[in-house]
């Protein structure tokens, strides 16, 4: 298994994984990614910003994530808590694993890869948000050393629970 930067040609495969995640959320009554997001335009933006990655196994895309070092304006204000640090940070978005690959520690690999990318760029904080009802993601974050920090509001006003992990230098 290897990570690589995503290309425009990868969008159909990435969207297939995103659609699987959307179906999973819907089946669990989780109101995340149910409004047409993420879509091809958001994926194109990730690719154009050099922030999109895919995990490949046997020549097939099995997972995806975006790692951004540009900050996140919706993180400027946090409610019912506070961030651990005010240092520069990376944001990991749009984490999704193909249905046939769940339960194999793929999310752990995505987090470890994200941490490596951060350290390469001199970033020692990772911030992530997710839907309050996304207990699978929340559990994965906590198992990987992320601490719950509070609630952020998306641009549309939707609430998301926010986590941060400080990396060792």
Secondary structure, 3 states (H helix, E strand, C coil): CEEEECCHHHHHHHHHHHHHHHHHHHHCCCCCCCCCCCCHHHHHHHHHCCCEEEEEECCEEEEEEEEECCCCHHHCCCECCCCCCCCCCEEEEEEEECHHHCCCCHHHHHHHHHHHHHHHCCCCEEEEEECCCCHHHHHHHHHCCCEEEEEEECCCCCEEEEEEEECCC
